[in-house]
Amino acid sequence: MAFDELLARRIHHELEQRSISYHDKKMMGGLCFMINDKMCIGIVKNELMCRIDPDAESNYLKKKGVRPMDFTGRPMKGYLFVHPSVIDRDQDLAYWIQACLEFNPKAKASKKKS
């Protein structure tokens, strides 16, 4: 499954502009941006995947083009998909990246495989 490479470049650019230390990792058929060894932002096909504060999820879901991440067939708390039509402008993409970065310090890291 391919992912939107232009969107990936835009995310790379935004993180580099903010001097954020990250690495990207192909997973879930897309691309994830790992910050502090935690999944923070991703791309699945052409949608932005955002890991946000679960306590603020209901507010984010009120925004146009946002839906719960249902990659496994059921919604995952604290993860959203954002439709490409609402992140065309750099400032709109920056908004979602900021939301993910704000939650990242509070997010739990996945257990390392042994």
Phi, psi and omega in degrees: 000130181272159176234162183290105184288331175295317178298320178300315179296322179295320179292315176307312182300313182297317180294321179292322177299328181270001182057041178271130176279125183206168165218153179255155186214129177283125177199159179055030180073010181221213182226132177244143176257116183263128178232127186058037181060027177233142176296127184241309184222151177206175176228127174236115189058252180241012181258146174279133175254125183241131172260110187237171178297119180302332179291339180257002186304316183298326178291317179295324182293344178282346182282149180299137174079012183247137177216160178298146176285119183236041184304324183266003181102347174224146184299143176253124182297132178087006179232135181229154167255137177242124183294142182301333182294339182257008175233026177298320181274143181301322180293330177288318176297318180299325178301312182289322176298318179299318179301319179291318180295325180294325181277334187310316180298333181271343184290147177274140176281149175291153176291137179287139175286138180267000000 
